[in-house]
Amino acid sequence: MAATRKIDGFDGEVVVAGDARYDEARVIWNAMHDKHPALIAYCHSSADVAAVVRHARAEGLAIAVRSGGHSLPGHSTCDGGIVIDLRGLNSIEIDPTARRARVGGGALLGELDVATQEHGLIVPAGVVSHTGVAGLTLGGGVGRQMRRLGLTVDSLLGAELVTATGEFVRADADANPDLFWALRGGGGNFGIVTEFEFRAHEIGDLMVLATFNPIEEAPRVLTLAEEIAASAPDELLWTSFLRRAQPQVWLPDEWVGTLGVVSLIEWSGADLDEGRRVLAGIAERLAASVTSIEQVPFLKMQTAGDELFGHGKRSYVKAGYLAALSPEAIEALIEVASDVSSEFSQVEVLGVGGAITRVDAEATAFPHREAAWLINIPASWVDASEDEREIEWARAVYRAIEPLMTGGAYANFMGDDEDDGAATAYGPALDRLRRVKSAWDPDNVFRLNQNILPINEGKPI
């Protein structure tokens, strides 16, 4: 079926194969996914989104939804279907008195950070500024302030969305509460969110300890991480990366490219002098080859990973949770992570816990609240000839640590090769999510994600 530009009720822009813009328009962040949609619909309003949904259903076309286009498994695009591009819905309104943020479904994290920081506020979210707010939020929302303020979904107050039938609904604690529950961690399975309403929080600069230790010191570093994180205040976030050192302002050139452990330990409390004292004590115990303690503006910290995770690289990821960094887990991680070859690949050892654990496990659809550590294994490279090597490296790291993991995975840190992506992502929440899916999308229209099947379906349409 040839793609048509005519969509009833649609006032946006349509791009189809053969257009000068088509090849540029179909590109997403992860270069692994080179797909050819029938058309790309650039929406300017919720009415545009609804019109495209109705058109896609009438024509029997699959729907991919794109805001930042950061879906690691490539769910932001498709072959032969329609890409609904939401970037035109990127308005952000901040009410500093009520500490509320209304955010369009096409906004990026960086846009939200800039808008909230104008008032000394933030919405706790992710760490790469060109990520879409929508995808990050619907998967749960891991970020820098999660130990202090919770996941992104824990600050979500409501959402406006377009349903599978092209209708407009609101979901919040009072209106459609089951749908609101499902949106907080259940992914893009239930509709297309065109606007989010968040609670915002006061925050200013961060105090950041950055260190580099050669790889042979990694067991000591990670053992100390486990000891300190076990009793750390919520204001302290520990992240260690097993990787080849990247150029940094604080890192002498002679260490660049050296295999080691880079640790970023962040203090987000209001008392930065206290944070400096806490971090200085940790630095002394780390005895790193390179150490920097610096007061860093929040916006600068939020863009620190933008280049490393820039557009156009080839990416694959595996991830899971640990209850503790046991000696066995540390040994397994270091042994296989040391085989890293790409300068962009790494094993991220990310401390979670804190405020995340104080939200009832059944209050939202995000099920992974009790873990202490999130182990994220993003492989990233440029040359397609290295695909097999880099993917196998990430899988090998995961296989080594999987027997010690608590089970499941963060929906936003998953590849496209899970045997049962929905069960892995949603775990004990899946049965309730399937009931909500059956109520709001019984025909499984929104299926390009970690797909939750409606109860009346045994397989995706």
N, C-alpha and C positions, 0 to 999 in steps of 0.2 A: 504494500500500500504506500503510495507516494505521500510524503508529508504535505500538509496543507497549512497555509498561513491564516486561514479563516477560522477563528474561534469565536463563537457567539458570546458577546458580553465581555470580551477581552480588549483592553486598551493599551496593553504593553507592547513589547517588541518580540517578534518571532524570528528566529534564525534557523535555517534549514541547510542541509547539505547542498553545496554549490554556491552558497553565499560567501562573499569575501571574508566574512568574520567567522565562518563556521569552525575552521580548525582551531582558531584561538578560543572560540566560545566553548568548545567541548572539553578543553583541558581542565583537569583538576589538580589539586596539590600533589598527590602521589602519582608519579609518572609511571608506575607499574600498570596503571589502568588506562588503556588507550581505546576508548569506546566511541561508538558512533550512534548517538541518539537520532531518532527521526526528526526531532525538533527541540530547540531550547527556547523556553518561554520566559522572557524577562518581565516579571510582574512588578507593577507599581502600586498595587493596592490589594486588600483582602478580596475584593470583588474579582480582580484578575485571577487570583489563586483559585477561587471557587469556579470560575469559568473554565480554567484549564483542567481542573479535576473532573468536571462534568464532561468535557470534551474527551479526555483520556478514557473515561469509562465508556462513552458512546462508541469510541473507535477501537476499544479493546487494547489500549496501549499501557504498558507498564509506566509507573511514575517514579522518578528519582527526584529527590528534593535537595537543593543546594543553597547554602548560604555562604559559609567559608570554604566549602569544598574539601574539608580536611578528613573526610572519612577514610581511615586506613584501608578498609576492605574495598573501597571504591563505590560505596553506596550512593555517592553524590552524582553518579552518572549511570548510564545504561546503554545497551545496544538496542536500537530499534524502537525505543520508547520515548517518553517526554521527560526532559529535565525542567523542573520548575525552579527557576532561579529567583531567590528572594532578596538579593542584594539591594533592590530598590526599596525594600521595606526596612530601612535602617534608621528610622527616627529614634531618638532617645530623649526622654523628658525626665528631669530630675526635680523632685520636690525636696529640697534640703531640710525644710522644717519637719515634714512628716517622715523624712528619710525613706523615700520611696523612689523607685526607678521604673519607668515604663519603657520597654525596649522592643523595637521591631524585630521580627523574626529573621531579618537579613543582616543585623548588626554584627560587627566583629568585636572580639574581646577588647582590642586596643581602643576602639571607639567608645565602648562602655567605660573603660578605665579612665580615659581622658575626661569624659563627661562627669563622672562621679568625683574624680580628684579635684575638679574645679571647686568643689564644696568640701574637700577634705574627707570624702566618703569613698567606699568601694562596695561592689557586689562581689563576694568571694567567688572566683572563677578560675580559669586555667592559666597557663604560663607562657603561651605563645600568642602574640597579639593578633596575628592574622587568622586565628581560629574563629569559627562562627559561634556566636552565643547559643544558638538554638541546639545544634548537635551536642555541644559540650553540656548544656543544661539537661537535656532529655536523657543523656546517659548517666547522669548523677552529678558530675562536676567536681573532679579532683583539682585542687589548686593550692596556692601558697598559704592561704589563710584557713585551710580546712580544719586544722587542729584547734584553732582559736574560734572560728566562726561557723564551722561545719561545711558540708558540701554546698554546691551551688543550689541544689534542689531544696536544701534546708532554709534558704532565704527566698524561695519562690512563694509568692502570695496568690498568684492566679495567672491564667493564660487565656487568650482569645485564639480560637483555632477554626480551621475549615475542616469539616468532617468528610468522610468518604462519599457522602452524597452531595457534597458541595454546599452544605449549609454552614451557618455561623453559630458557634456556641462559646460560652465562657465556662471555664472550670476553675473552681476555687473551693474553699472549705465549706461553703454553703451551696453553691451551684454545681451540680454534677460532681459530688465529692469523690465518687469512685474513679471517675475519669481524672480528676485532679491527683488522686493518689497514684494512678498509673503513669501519668506524665512525669512524675518525680522519680525517674530512673528506668522507666520502661521503654525508652527510645521513641523513635518516630512511628510507632505502630498504630496510632489511634487517630491521627489527623495531622494537619500541617499548622503549626503554631505561627501565627502572624504577629502576636504581641505577647510579651511576658511582663508581669508586674513583680518586682523584687523588693524585698526589704534591703536597705542600704545600711552600712556600718561605718563608723568613724575610724579612720586610720591615717597615719602620716608616713614618715620615713621608716625604713627598716634598718636594723643593725645586722651586718652580714659578715660572717667569718668564712673565708675561702681558703682552702688548703690543698696542697698536693703532696702525696706520699707515693714513692715507688711501689710497684705491685707487690714486692716481697713484704711490705709493711701492711698490706691490706688486711690480713687476719687480725692484727692488733687494732687497726682503725675500726673495723666492723664490730669487733668485740666491745670496744669502747662505745660505739654507737648504740649497741643493745643495752649496755649498762646505763648510759645517760638517758636514753629515750624512755626507758621503763618508768622513770620517775620525773620526767621533764614536765615543766608547766606547759600549758596550751600555747603560750606565746613562742615556744621554741619548735622549729621545724628542722629536722635533720634529713639531708639527702646526700648520699654518696654515689658516685659514678665510677664504675670500673671501665676504663677507656684509655685511649691514647690522648694525651693532653692537647687541647686546642689552644691557639693563641689567645691570651688574655692580658689585660692591662697589668694585672698583678703578678703574672707568671713570666719569669725570665725566658728569653728565647731558647736557651739551651735545653729547657725541659719540654719544649713543644715536640709532639710526636712520641714522647716517652710513655710506655705503658705504666699505668698507675691507678691510684684512686684519688679522684677529685671530690672534695666534700664541700658542700655549701650548707652552712648552719645559720639559720635566719631567726632573728628576734623581732617580733612584731608588737611587743608591748609598748605602752605609751612612754615608759621610763627608759629612754635610750641609754642613759648612764648605767642603769642596772643591767641592760642588755650587753653593754660593752664589758662589764665586769664578768658576767656569766660566760660570754664568749671567750674572753681572755683566759679564764680558767680552763675551758675546754681546749683552747689552742695549746696551752702549756702541756696538757696531758697528751694531745695528739703528737706533739713534737714533730711537726711536719717539715719537709724539706723547704717548702714555701708556705708562708702564712700571710694573710691580709685580713685586717678587721677594718671595716669601713661603714660609715653611715650612707645609705643608698636611698635615693628617692624611690617611692613605690613604682612610679611609671618606668624608671630606668630598669628596675629589677624585672618588671613584667615584659620587657622587650629583650632581655638578655639572651634568650634562646631563639630569637627570630631568624638569625642567619643560619645557625646550625640546623634548624628545622625549616629552612626556606623551601619555596616552591621548586618543583622540577626534579627533585631527587627521587630515587626509587626506594620505597620503604616497605618493611614487613615487621610485624610485631608479635610477640608472645608476652603474656603477663599472668601473674597470679599473686596470691596473698600468703604471707607467713604469719604465724602467731608469735614467732620469736626468731631472732638471728642466732640460732643454735650453732655450736661448733661444727656440726655436720652440715648445716646449711651454708655456713661461711666457706667451709672447705670445698663443697660442691660448686658453689658460685665461682670462686676464684679459679679453680682448676680449669673449667671450661671457658669462662669469660676471658681468660688470658690468651685464648686463640683468636681474639678479635683482630681483623685485618683492616677493615675500613676505618678511615679517620673520623667518620661520622657515626659509627655504631657504638653502642654502649650498653652496659647493664646498670639500670637505675635502681638504687635501693632507697625507697622513699618511706619515711616514717608517716604513718597515719594515726589513728586513735584520737585522743583528745575529745573535742566536741562531737566528732562523728559518732562516737560510741554512746553519747548521752541522748541520742534520738532513738526512740523505741524502734526495734527491728521491723515492726509491722506498720510503722507510721507512714512510710513511703515505699515505693517499689524497689528502691536500692537495697539489696540484701546483704552487702558485705561490710557490716559495721563493726565487727568485733576484732578484725585483724590488726596487728601492730605494724606490719610492713607490707607495702605494695612493691613487688619486684616486676619492673617493666623492662623488657628486652627489645628495644627498637633497633633493628638493623636498617642502615641507611647508606646508600651508595649511589653512584652516578652511571656507571657503565653497565649496560644490559647483559654483557657477557659474564658479569659477576653475580647474576641472580642466584644461581644454584648454590654457590659458595656462601653467600651472605644469608640466604634463607636457612640453609642447613646449620650455619653457626647459631642463629637465634633458636632454632629448634633444639639443638644440642644443649644449649644452656638451659632451656626450659625442661628438657627431659631429665637433666641432672638434678634439678631442684624440685620437680613436680611431686615426687613421693613425700616431700616434707611440707607441701603446701596445704592450705585449709580447704581448697576446692573453689571452683568458680573463677570468674575473671571480671575485671572492670569492662563494661560494654564498650567504652571508647578506646580501649587498648586491646583490641582483638583483630585478628586477621580474617581472611575469607575462607579459611580451610578448617574451621572447627566442625567436628562431626555433628554436634547439635548446639549451634550457637546460642539459641534461646535458653536452653537449660544451663549452659555454661555462664551466660551473662546474668540470668535472673534467678536461678536456683530456687529457693523455697517460695519466692514470690510468683513463680510461673503459673501455678494453677489459678490464682486470683487474676493475674494478668490475662489469661486466656478467657476468663469470663467477661472481663471488661472489653477485650478485643471482640468478642462475640456480640456485645451490645452495640459497639460503635463502628466496627469494621468487619461485619460477618462475611463479606466477600473477599477479605484479605487484599484490598486494594493497595494498602500501604505495606508492601512486603519486601522492599529493597532495604533491609536492615537486618539486625539479629531478629529474625522474623518470629513473632508470636502467632501461632496458629489459632484461629477461632475454634471453639469446642466442636463445631460441626464439620471441621476439616481435618483430614488425616495427613494432608500434604499441601504445600503452597499451590496456589492456582497457576 
